[in-house]
Every structure is written in structure tokens, then in C-alpha cells.
Amino acid sequence: MKWDAIGAEYVVESTGLFLTKEKAQAHIEAGAKYVVMSAPSKDDTPMFVCGVNEKTYVKINWFVLD
């Protein structure tokens, strides 16, 4: 999917096929600005849960979030 061609900035990864930073990078390379994983990652991608630890999120250079 060419995310930039359809104007998508955020992609919610819910297929379960792209659960590492390396694999989710394919969405970035296809034009998305950010990828949000809807399942726990299989690597060290940071996970933020509203009401639990969302205050620890600092927007620096995160493009892939869990």
C-alpha cells in the first residue's frame, strides 16, 4: 500500500504481521509518518497504555509505537 498516495499519516498495524520495528518500517517506507501497533511488539518497541504509562511518552523520534 502506498500510504503517501492516499494521504495517510498514521497507520494502525492490526494484521499481526508487522510487530517489530524492522517490519513496521515497511509502512514508513510506503509513506506513513507513524505506525501504531495494536498488539504487543515482538521486540523492544516501546509500549504505551493510556491510564498506565502514557505520561512517560516523549515525542522525540518515535515513528513506530506499540
Biopython code that builds the backbone (N, CA, C, O; Angstrom):
import numpy as np
from Bio.PDB.StructureBuilder import StructureBuilder

atoms = [
    (1, "MET", "N", (0.851, -1.177, 0.000)),
    (1, "MET", "CA", (0.000, 0.000, 0.000)),
    (1, "MET", "C", (0.892, 1.234, 0.000)),
    (1, "MET", "O", (1.840, 1.317, 0.781)),
    (2, "LYS", "N", (0.600, 2.169, -0.851)),
    (2, "LYS", "CA", (1.328, 3.441, -0.900)),
    (2, "LYS", "C", (0.591, 4.443, -0.014)),
    (2, "LYS", "O", (-0.307, 5.148, -0.476)),
    (3, "TRP", "N", (0.975, 4.499, 1.256)),
    (3, "TRP", "CA", (0.276, 5.348, 2.222)),
    (3, "TRP", "C", (0.336, 6.818, 1.846)),
    (3, "TRP", "O", (-0.639, 7.542, 2.045)),
    (4, "ASP", "N", (1.454, 7.273, 1.308)),
    (4, "ASP", "CA", (1.559, 8.683, 0.933)),
    (4, "ASP", "C", (0.625, 9.032, -0.220)),
    (4, "ASP", "O", (0.153, 10.166, -0.299)),
    (5, "ALA", "N", (0.348, 8.099, -1.103)),
    (5, "ALA", "CA", (-0.534, 8.350, -2.244)),
    (5, "ALA", "C", (-1.972, 8.609, -1.817)),
    (5, "ALA", "O", (-2.713, 9.304, -2.512)),
    (6, "ILE", "N", (-2.370, 8.051, -0.670)),
    (6, "ILE", "CA", (-3.742, 8.268, -0.203)),
    (6, "ILE", "C", (-3.804, 9.254, 0.957)),
    (6, "ILE", "O", (-4.870, 9.474, 1.533)),
    (7, "GLY", "N", (-2.670, 9.843, 1.299)),
    (7, "GLY", "CA", (-2.642, 10.874, 2.336)),
    (7, "GLY", "C", (-2.650, 10.359, 3.760)),
    (7, "GLY", "O", (-2.936, 11.121, 4.684)),
    (8, "ALA", "N", (-2.343, 9.083, 3.965)),
    (8, "ALA", "CA", (-2.333, 8.522, 5.319)),
    (8, "ALA", "C", (-1.062, 8.939, 6.048)),
    (8, "ALA", "O", (0.044, 8.759, 5.538)),
    (9, "GLU", "N", (-1.224, 9.492, 7.235)),
    (9, "GLU", "CA", (-0.075, 9.848, 8.066)),
    (9, "GLU", "C", (0.151, 8.809, 9.152)),
    (9, "GLU", "O", (1.293, 8.463, 9.457)),
    (10, "TYR", "N", (-0.933, 8.309, 9.736)),
    (10, "TYR", "CA", (-0.873, 7.309, 10.800)),
    (10, "TYR", "C", (-1.411, 5.994, 10.254)),
    (10, "TYR", "O", (-2.464, 5.963, 9.616)),
    (11, "VAL", "N", (-0.689, 4.915, 10.507)),
    (11, "VAL", "CA", (-1.142, 3.583, 10.118)),
    (11, "VAL", "C", (-1.269, 2.761, 11.387)),
    (11, "VAL", "O", (-0.332, 2.688, 12.182)),
    (12, "VAL", "N", (-2.424, 2.143, 11.579)),
    (12, "VAL", "CA", (-2.625, 1.242, 12.715)),
    (12, "VAL", "C", (-2.358, -0.165, 12.210)),
    (12, "VAL", "O", (-3.101, -0.693, 11.382)),
    (13, "GLU", "N", (-1.304, -0.759, 12.712)),
    (13, "GLU", "CA", (-0.909, -2.105, 12.311)),
    (13, "GLU", "C", (-1.691, -3.099, 13.154)),
    (13, "GLU", "O", (-1.405, -3.288, 14.336)),
    (14, "SER", "N", (-2.690, -3.739, 12.527)),
    (14, "SER", "CA", (-3.509, -4.694, 13.271)),
    (14, "SER", "C", (-3.563, -6.060, 12.595)),
    (14, "SER", "O", (-4.393, -6.897, 12.949)),
    (15, "THR", "N", (-2.688, -6.285, 11.629)),
    (15, "THR", "CA", (-2.665, -7.598, 10.977)),
    (15, "THR", "C", (-1.891, -8.623, 11.795)),
    (15, "THR", "O", (-2.101, -9.828, 11.655)),
    (16, "GLY", "N", (-0.988, -8.135, 12.655)),
    (16, "GLY", "CA", (-0.140, -9.037, 13.419)),
    (16, "GLY", "C", (1.093, -9.488, 12.648)),
    (16, "GLY", "O", (1.888, -10.278, 13.156)),
    (17, "LEU", "N", (1.255, -8.995, 11.435)),
    (17, "LEU", "CA", (2.387, -9.397, 10.597)),
    (17, "LEU", "C", (3.592, -8.481, 10.732)),
    (17, "LEU", "O", (4.698, -8.857, 10.345)),
    (18, "PHE", "N", (3.395, -7.276, 11.281)),
    (18, "PHE", "CA", (4.461, -6.274, 11.341)),
    (18, "PHE", "C", (4.707, -5.852, 12.784)),
    (18, "PHE", "O", (4.585, -4.669, 13.101)),
    (19, "LEU", "N", (5.047, -6.779, 13.655)),
    (19, "LEU", "CA", (5.148, -6.494, 15.086)),
    (19, "LEU", "C", (6.578, -6.294, 15.580)),
    (19, "LEU", "O", (6.862, -6.480, 16.763)),
    (20, "THR", "N", (7.465, -5.919, 14.683)),
    (20, "THR", "CA", (8.811, -5.499, 15.075)),
    (20, "THR", "C", (9.070, -4.153, 14.403)),
    (20, "THR", "O", (8.432, -3.816, 13.406)),
    (21, "LYS", "N", (10.014, -3.385, 14.956)),
    (21, "LYS", "CA", (10.357, -2.102, 14.327)),
    (21, "LYS", "C", (10.798, -2.312, 12.886)),
    (21, "LYS", "O", (10.421, -1.558, 11.989)),
    (22, "GLU", "N", (11.594, -3.336, 12.683)),
    (22, "GLU", "CA", (12.121, -3.606, 11.341)),
    (22, "GLU", "C", (10.997, -3.855, 10.336)),
    (22, "GLU", "O", (11.009, -3.303, 9.236)),
    (23, "LYS", "N", (10.031, -4.684, 10.717)),
    (23, "LYS", "CA", (8.928, -4.987, 9.800)),
    (23, "LYS", "C", (7.975, -3.803, 9.654)),
    (23, "LYS", "O", (7.494, -3.533, 8.553)),
    (24, "ALA", "N", (7.696, -3.097, 10.744)),
    (24, "ALA", "CA", (6.797, -1.945, 10.688)),
    (24, "ALA", "C", (7.399, -0.814, 9.863)),
    (24, "ALA", "O", (6.671, 0.039, 9.355)),
    (25, "GLN", "N", (8.701, -0.802, 9.730)),
    (25, "GLN", "CA", (9.382, 0.207, 8.919)),
    (25, "GLN", "C", (8.881, 0.176, 7.475)),
    (25, "GLN", "O", (8.984, 1.180, 6.771)),
    (26, "ALA", "N", (8.348, -0.945, 7.029)),
    (26, "ALA", "CA", (7.803, -1.043, 5.668)),
    (26, "ALA", "C", (6.668, -0.046, 5.468)),
    (26, "ALA", "O", (6.515, 0.504, 4.378)),
    (27, "HIS", "N", (5.871, 0.194, 6.510)),
    (27, "HIS", "CA", (4.795, 1.191, 6.419)),
    (27, "HIS", "C", (5.378, 2.599, 6.276)),
    (27, "HIS", "O", (4.859, 3.415, 5.514)),
    (28, "ILE", "N", (6.452, 2.879, 7.005)),
    (28, "ILE", "CA", (7.119, 4.183, 6.917)),
    (28, "ILE", "C", (7.687, 4.366, 5.511)),
    (28, "ILE", "O", (7.548, 5.432, 4.911)),
    (29, "GLU", "N", (8.317, 3.337, 5.001)),
    (29, "GLU", "CA", (8.895, 3.408, 3.659)),
    (29, "GLU", "C", (7.827, 3.569, 2.582)),
    (29, "GLU", "O", (8.110, 4.068, 1.493)),
    (30, "ALA", "N", (6.591, 3.143, 2.888)),
    (30, "ALA", "CA", (5.473, 3.291, 1.953)),
    (30, "ALA", "C", (4.794, 4.650, 2.094)),
    (30, "ALA", "O", (3.806, 4.923, 1.412)),
    (31, "GLY", "N", (5.318, 5.508, 2.980)),
    (31, "GLY", "CA", (4.808, 6.865, 3.065)),
    (31, "GLY", "C", (4.099, 7.255, 4.338)),
    (31, "GLY", "O", (3.772, 8.429, 4.513)),
    (32, "ALA", "N", (3.845, 6.315, 5.243)),
    (32, "ALA", "CA", (3.218, 6.676, 6.518)),
    (32, "ALA", "C", (4.222, 7.453, 7.364)),
    (32, "ALA", "O", (5.429, 7.223, 7.281)),
    (33, "LYS", "N", (3.712, 8.372, 8.174)),
    (33, "LYS", "CA", (4.606, 9.113, 9.069)),
    (33, "LYS", "C", (4.784, 8.384, 10.394)),
    (33, "LYS", "O", (5.840, 8.467, 11.022)),
    (34, "TYR", "N", (3.740, 7.667, 10.816)),
    (34, "TYR", "CA", (3.761, 6.959, 12.099)),
    (34, "TYR", "C", (3.064, 5.616, 11.945)),
    (34, "TYR", "O", (2.163, 5.459, 11.122)),
    (35, "VAL", "N", (3.495, 4.650, 12.749)),
    (35, "VAL", "CA", (2.843, 3.346, 12.805)),
    (35, "VAL", "C", (2.496, 3.068, 14.257)),
    (35, "VAL", "O", (3.345, 3.182, 15.140)),
    (36, "VAL", "N", (1.241, 2.701, 14.501)),
    (36, "VAL", "CA", (0.787, 2.330, 15.839)),
    (36, "VAL", "C", (0.432, 0.849, 15.791)),
    (36, "VAL", "O", (-0.424, 0.436, 15.009)),
    (37, "MET", "N", (1.086, 0.059, 16.623)),
    (37, "MET", "CA", (0.801, -1.377, 16.680)),
    (37, "MET", "C", (-0.354, -1.611, 17.643)),
    (37, "MET", "O", (-0.389, -1.038, 18.732)),
    (38, "SER", "N", (-1.301, -2.456, 17.237)),
    (38, "SER", "CA", (-2.450, -2.733, 18.095)),
    (38, "SER", "C", (-2.251, -3.981, 18.953)),
    (38, "SER", "O", (-3.152, -4.382, 19.688)),
    (39, "ALA", "N", (-1.090, -4.583, 18.860)),
    (39, "ALA", "CA", (-0.755, -5.765, 19.661)),
    (39, "ALA", "C", (0.652, -5.566, 20.209)),
    (39, "ALA", "O", (1.413, -4.763, 19.670)),
    (40, "PRO", "N", (1.008, -6.277, 21.260)),
    (40, "PRO", "CA", (2.368, -6.147, 21.803)),
    (40, "PRO", "C", (3.415, -6.496, 20.745)),
    (40, "PRO", "O", (3.256, -7.449, 19.983)),
    (41, "SER", "N", (4.474, -5.714, 20.718)),
    (41, "SER", "CA", (5.539, -5.961, 19.745)),
    (41, "SER", "C", (6.340, -7.201, 20.132)),
    (41, "SER", "O", (6.280, -7.679, 21.265)),
    (42, "LYS", "N", (7.075, -7.691, 19.177)),
    (42, "LYS", "CA", (7.931, -8.857, 19.406)),
    (42, "LYS", "C", (9.386, -8.448, 19.580)),
    (42, "LYS", "O", (10.285, -9.288, 19.539)),
    (43, "ASP", "N", (9.615, -7.142, 19.775)),
    (43, "ASP", "CA", (10.966, -6.644, 20.024)),
    (43, "ASP", "C", (10.892, -5.557, 21.096)),
    (43, "ASP", "O", (9.986, -5.570, 21.929)),
    (44, "ASP", "N", (11.819, -4.636, 21.079)),
    (44, "ASP", "CA", (11.872, -3.625, 22.139)),
    (44, "ASP", "C", (11.131, -2.330, 21.794)),
    (44, "ASP", "O", (11.424, -1.283, 22.373)),
    (45, "THR", "N", (10.189, -2.386, 20.871)),
    (45, "THR", "CA", (9.372, -1.217, 20.550)),
    (45, "THR", "C", (8.643, -0.776, 21.817)),
    (45, "THR", "O", (8.019, -1.604, 22.481)),
    (46, "PRO", "N", (8.707, 0.507, 22.167)),
    (46, "PRO", "CA", (8.064, 0.952, 23.408)),
    (46, "PRO", "C", (6.541, 0.816, 23.352)),
    (46, "PRO", "O", (5.923, 1.052, 22.314)),
    (47, "MET", "N", (5.946, 0.432, 24.488)),
    (47, "MET", "CA", (4.506, 0.266, 24.593)),
    (47, "MET", "C", (3.959, 1.297, 25.569)),
    (47, "MET", "O", (4.477, 1.460, 26.673)),
    (48, "PHE", "N", (2.906, 1.991, 25.146)),
    (48, "PHE", "CA", (2.263, 2.984, 25.996)),
    (48, "PHE", "C", (0.793, 2.623, 26.138)),
    (48, "PHE", "O", (0.118, 2.329, 25.151)),
    (49, "VAL", "N", (0.299, 2.649, 27.379)),
    (49, "VAL", "CA", (-1.079, 2.302, 27.679)),
    (49, "VAL", "C", (-1.715, 3.487, 28.389)),
    (49, "VAL", "O", (-1.237, 3.918, 29.439)),
    (50, "CYS", "N", (-2.803, 4.018, 27.811)),
    (50, "CYS", "CA", (-3.493, 5.156, 28.431)),
    (50, "CYS", "C", (-3.964, 4.783, 29.826)),
    (50, "CYS", "O", (-4.538, 3.714, 30.036)),
    (51, "GLY", "N", (-3.719, 5.666, 30.766)),
    (51, "GLY", "CA", (-4.094, 5.430, 32.146)),
    (51, "GLY", "C", (-3.051, 4.659, 32.933)),
    (51, "GLY", "O", (-3.182, 4.504, 34.147)),
    (52, "VAL", "N", (-2.013, 4.174, 32.258)),
    (52, "VAL", "CA", (-0.964, 3.409, 32.924)),
    (52, "VAL", "C", (0.376, 4.125, 32.824)),
    (52, "VAL", "O", (0.977, 4.462, 33.845)),
    (53, "ASN", "N", (0.847, 4.358, 31.610)),
    (53, "ASN", "CA", (2.179, 4.953, 31.460)),
    (53, "ASN", "C", (2.273, 5.967, 30.318)),
    (53, "ASN", "O", (3.369, 6.263, 29.843)),
    (54, "GLU", "N", (1.142, 6.495, 29.879)),
    (54, "GLU", "CA", (1.180, 7.431, 28.753)),
    (54, "GLU", "C", (1.969, 8.701, 29.050)),
    (54, "GLU", "O", (2.418, 9.383, 28.129)),
    (55, "LYS", "N", (2.139, 9.022, 30.328)),
    (55, "LYS", "CA", (2.897, 10.226, 30.689)),
    (55, "LYS", "C", (4.396, 10.043, 30.470)),
    (55, "LYS", "O", (5.145, 11.020, 30.475)),
    (56, "THR", "N", (4.835, 8.812, 30.281)),
    (56, "THR", "CA", (6.253, 8.571, 30.011)),
    (56, "THR", "C", (6.582, 8.754, 28.533)),
    (56, "THR", "O", (7.751, 8.763, 28.146)),
    (57, "TYR", "N", (5.539, 8.901, 27.708)),
    (57, "TYR", "CA", (5.754, 9.103, 26.273)),
    (57, "TYR", "C", (6.314, 10.493, 26.023)),
    (57, "TYR", "O", (5.738, 11.491, 26.453)),
    (58, "VAL", "N", (7.420, 10.550, 25.338)),
    (58, "VAL", "CA", (8.035, 11.811, 24.932)),
    (58, "VAL", "C", (8.227, 11.733, 23.426)),
    (58, "VAL", "O", (8.930, 10.856, 22.924)),
    (59, "LYS", "N", (7.599, 12.653, 22.714)),
    (59, "LYS", "CA", (7.710, 12.620, 21.251)),
    (59, "LYS", "C", (9.082, 13.133, 20.837)),
    (59, "LYS", "O", (9.309, 14.339, 20.746)),
    (60, "ILE", "N", (9.978, 12.208, 20.592)),
    (60, "ILE", "CA", (11.323, 12.558, 20.144)),
    (60, "ILE", "C", (11.437, 12.084, 18.699)),
    (60, "ILE", "O", (11.133, 12.827, 17.766)),
    (61, "ASN", "N", (11.860, 10.890, 18.530)),
    (61, "ASN", "CA", (11.985, 10.332, 17.188)),
    (61, "ASN", "C", (11.267, 8.993, 17.064)),
    (61, "ASN", "O", (11.708, 8.118, 16.319)),
    (62, "TRP", "N", (10.167, 8.831, 17.787)),
    (62, "TRP", "CA", (9.415, 7.587, 17.675)),
    (62, "TRP", "C", (8.554, 7.660, 16.433)),
    (62, "TRP", "O", (7.766, 8.592, 16.274)),
    (63, "PHE", "N", (8.695, 6.704, 15.568)),
    (63, "PHE", "CA", (7.844, 6.614, 14.396)),
    (63, "PHE", "C", (6.999, 5.354, 14.459)),
    (63, "PHE", "O", (5.964, 5.249, 13.800)),
    (64, "VAL", "N", (7.453, 4.401, 15.260)),
    (64, "VAL", "CA", (6.735, 3.149, 15.438)),
    (64, "VAL", "C", (6.458, 2.994, 16.915)),
    (64, "VAL", "O", (7.380, 2.990, 17.730)),
    (65, "LEU", "N", (5.180, 2.864, 17.265)),
    (65, "LEU", "CA", (4.778, 2.733, 18.667)),
    (65, "LEU", "C", (3.911, 1.511, 18.843)),
    (65, "LEU", "O", (3.212, 1.093, 17.920)),
    (66, "ASP", "N", (3.958, 0.943, 20.026)),
    (66, "ASP", "CA", (3.160, -0.216, 20.375)),
    (66, "ASP", "C", (2.071, 0.238, 21.308)),
    (66, "ASP", "O", (1.257, -0.573, 21.748)),
]
sb = StructureBuilder()
sb.init_structure("model")
sb.init_model(0)
sb.init_chain("A")
sb.init_seg("    ")
for serial, (resi, resn, name, xyz) in enumerate(atoms, 1):
    if name == "N":
        sb.init_residue(resn, " ", resi, " ")
    sb.init_atom(name, np.array(xyz, "f"), 0.0, 1.0, " ", f" {name:<3s}", serial, name[0])
structure = sb.get_structure()
